[in-house]
Amino acid sequence: MAGTTTSSPPAQARRHIKENAKNLTPLTNGEDTNTSLKQHETTLQRHVLFFDRDNDGIIWPWDVYNGFRELGFSLIFSLGSLLIPVFFSYPTRLGHSWIPDPFLRIYVKDIHKAKHGSDSGIYDLDGNFSEERFDRVFNRLDTSGSGGLSVGDLAELLRKDRCAADPAGWSFAFMEWWTTWLLLQKNGRVWKDDLRACYDGTLFWKISEERHNGDGWQKGYGFGQFFRSLWMTGTWKYWETENKDR
């Protein structure tokens, strides 16, 4: 995947990625100035804590940019990620004031207020993860029984989750799954364990660690590879066919 960063993984990353991605125990991020948040973290809060670079419960726009760069996204894609605070800052601000934040900061404590329509419902209204809902949605879409979701499966998920008269929700959901695909796919599928780890945030620490040690993160496609594989071959199954021919 295109793009590199010059910063090292946060010190707390090495400790955090050792946790089992299926175990929703609290993060152990060393000294935490936001003790009330640490004691009552929801899964959705854990999902975004990778982007809280100084662990103060506030995500600045440049934290989002740096986080995407840390995950290996290109400069242009990471600049595009700045739309996240543009759209999601104000909902999280409402827990503190009705006045918009002039710096477009995202408040981790109230990240659940940024939930949008036409989503999968795997996070509940409080930001907690529903294991039962996750398994049900995944198993319904994984018609091949491979343990992974293809682009077509994800497109079907987006279609089924669409609410009427909700273009904003449709757009947000598409961008989230598009980013997930670019980050996670391997052999043409997003695999269940990776997706589960993405929901609770442990995956981001793992990617950061692997990109700075060993052979790097071995999954995901950049923009060019995605479109060449998708449009030039005219089939969603290109990666599976290509893999069988090797």
N, C-alpha and C positions, 0 to 999 in steps of 0.2 A: 504494500500500500504506500502511496506516495506521501512524502512529508516526513520531516524529522524534527526533533527538538533538541535544544542544547542543555536543558535542565535535567538533573538526576531525579529518579523517582523519589517521592517524599519518604522520609524515614519510616513513617507509620505504615507504608505500603508493604514492606517486607514482613511486618508482623501480621497484617490483616489478610494477606492472600493465603496464609497458611490455614485459615479457617475453612471448614467445609462449606461449599457454596450452598448446600442444602440446609445448613444449620443457621437459623436466624438469631444468633447470639449477637450482642452489641459489638460494635467496632471497638478495638483497643488501640486508640490513636494517641496514646501517650497523654500529655498534658492537654486537657480540654478546658478552655475558658468558658464554654457554654455547658455547664454541668447539668442544668435542667434538661437540655436537649439530649445529652448523652444518656440520661437515665430513662428516657421515654422515646427512644428512636423508633420510628416506624420503618417499614421496609422501603417505602418511597423516599424517606429521608436518607436511608443508607444508599439508595440508588444514586443520589446526587452528591453525597459527601466527598466523592473523589474530586469534585470540582471546587470544593471549599478549601482552597490552597493553604490558608493559614488557620483553618479549623476554628473559626470564630462564629460559625452559624450564618455567615453572609457570603453569598457568591457574587462577586463583581463581574462585569462583562469580560474583563481581561482574564479572569479565572476560567470562564467558559472557553475562551480562545485557547489559553494555555493547556487546558485539559484536553481539548480536541487534538492539539499538536502532540501532546504526550501520548495519545492513543495512536498516533501515526497518520492522522489525516493531513491532507495537503494544506498549504497556506490559503488557497482560495476557499476550500471547503470549510476550513476553520474560521475564516472571516464570515462565511455564511452562517456559522453557528451563532453569531452575535444577534441573529434574529430571535434566539431563545430568550435572552433577557428583555428584548423589546416587547415580546408578547406575554411573558410570564412574570415579569417583575411586579406589575401592579396587583395581580391577584394575591401574591404572597405578601404584598405591602399592606393589604387590607387588615391584616391582623395587628397592625401597628398604627396605621393612620389611613384616612381616606384620601390624603394628598399623595399623588404619585411621587415615587422616588426619582429625583432629578438625575441620579447616577445609574438608574436602571438596575439596581441591585436585586438579587433574589434572596428571600429570607427562608432559610432551610426549615425553620420551625413550622412555617405555614405553607410548605410546598404542596400540601394536599389541596389547597385552595386553587391551585393551578391545573387541577384535573379538568380535562376538556371532554366534550361529548364525542360520540362515535368512537370511543375507545373499547378495548377488549373487556373491561370490567375486572381485570385480574387484580388491580389495586382497588380496594373499597374506598368509600368517601373519606375515610380518615387516613388513607395511605397505607393500610395494612395489606399484605399479600395474601391472596386466597389460593392455597395449594390445590384445593379441590377444583376451583374454577380453572386454574392453570392446566391441570391434568385433563379436565374435560374438554377445554378448548383445543389443546394440543392433539389429543387423541382423535377428536372429531375431524381435524384437518389432515392428520397424518394417515391418509388413506392407503399409502403404500406400506405402512408398517415398518418403515426404515428407521424411525427415531429422529427424523429430521423433516423440516418443512422446505419445500421448493418455492420458487418465486410465484408459481401459480397458486400454491397453497396460501401464501401470504396475501395474494390478491383476493382470494376467496374470503379470507378473514376480514380484509378491509371492506369488501362488499357486504358481508353479513353484519358488520358492526355499524354501518352507516345509519345515522338517524336522519329523519326528514328535516329539510331546511337547516342544515348544519354544515355549510361549506367550510367554516373555520375548523370545526372538528375533523372533517374529512381531510383537510390539508395537513393539520398537525399529525394525525394518525399516519398519513402517507409518509411524511418526512421522518417520523420516528422509525417506521418499519424499513424505510429506504436506508436510513443510517445504520440500523441494526444489520441489515443484509450486507452492506459494504464492510462492516466491521467483523462479522462472524462467519459468513458463508464459507463452507469447505465442500468441495465436490458437488456444488450446486444446491446445497441445503444448509439451513440453519439448524443446528443440532440441539436437542432438548436440554442437555446439561448446560451448554453455553448460554442458551436463552434464559434458563432459570438463574444462572449466575449473573446475567445482565440485570434481571429484575432486582436483585438484592445488592447490586453494586460490586460484588466481589470480583466480577470479571474484569472491571476496569483496572483494579490493582494488579491483577494477574498479567494483563496485557502490558501495562507499564513496566512491570518487572521483566517480562520476557523480552521486551524490546531493548532493554538495556543490559541484558545478560544472555549468554548462549546464542542461539540462532535467530532470535527475534520471534515476533508473532507470526505464525505460519498460516493464518486464516485471513479471509477477506479479499475483496477485489477493489481496485480503484475504478474511477469512472470509465476510463477508456476500455478496460478489460470487460467491464459489465456490458457496455453498449455493443462492443464488438461481438461478444458471445451471444447477446440477446437478439440483436437485429440482423447481423450478417448471416447467422445460421437459420433464422426464422423459426426457432423452436425453443421452448422453455427448457427442454430436456438436454440441451447441448452439453452441459457439464457432465451429466451422467453418461451420455454416449461417448464423449471424449475420454472419460476415465476408463470405460470398458475397452477402448481401442488401444490403450497404452500397454 
